[in-house]
Amino acid sequence: MTSNTPPRPAASTARFRPSPVLARLSVLFVALLILFALLLGERLFNATAIRSMAFQLPELGVLSLAMMIPLLSGGLDLSIIATANLSALAAAYIFTHFGTGGGTGAVVWHIVALVAAFGVAGAIGLLNGMVIAYLGVSPILATLGTMTFVKGVAVGLTHGGVISGFPSFMVFIGNGSILHVPVVLIVFVLVAIPVGVMLARSPFGQKVAMLGSNEQAVRYSGIDTRRVLVRVYLLSALLSAVAGLLMMARFNSANAAYGESYLLITILAAVLGGVDPAGGFGRVSGLVLSLIVLQLVSTAANLLNISQFLSLALWGAVLLGVAGVGRVWASLRPMLKRR
């Protein structure tokens, strides 16, 4: 017996339609630019402030991509921050204990460190995927348990301490520039474009969108939903490792508690960018634009000496405002058409 619930439009089938979310975010972005130009002027719109935003956005951006993919499938991954930190700590330990010398041996250990980071993340992602897909545990409970377990391991192994002192190439990735463009921003672009293409045009991306639209219907269509779910959480964990390495490179240190405030912000950025919280629809382009809006608000709030807590309130107000405008427009549109 098949489900009578019609699936919501999948991201892959709607990718060529004009996006009302992008339109609303664009209008909001322009409005904020005008507002902050009047309030701050050159204090915000100068090379130093723009470079600062360009350095801060990528790590949150990659973490938001890691959150977006489970959200598209109708799930959630609360373990992305813990995964990022443990992956970074694994690489940091190898960097500082085995890769401190010179020559070919050090290069080999540097590669081993990076492989270890992705290996740790891959193991966590597979654990999440297997528990959710094969044991039927809800994504919230499964990833909450994984988050607690992984963070406990990270704190226990490091006693809450910081590991610092990494090779010069890592410091360059975190703080260097190529043609005045921060390397971390280049890394984010190189990650975001393939993820966006994959979600919009690949068979895997179509399956993820369909899974979020109507899992029962997808299961009856012959698609192995369990395999798709395992790949979803594996990919989320690998993206978390990239974010962990970016944070480690920017701070030149690794710690079990870095980026904890980012968890709910990644959900905020994804939903603000048009990702359906129930799954099935979302675009990387919308996510990127929402990240730019949030970063602009955060930087302007700092320049206006607004507290960090009030900045979070402003981010929430932005989400409520955009969502509210969307609901109002959806209700008014049929009336305008009838006229």
Summary of the structure (lengths in Angstrom):
residues: 339
radius of gyration: 20.9
end to end distance: 42.7
largest distance: 75.1
contacts: 1187
relative contact order: 0.20
helix: 74%
strand: 2%
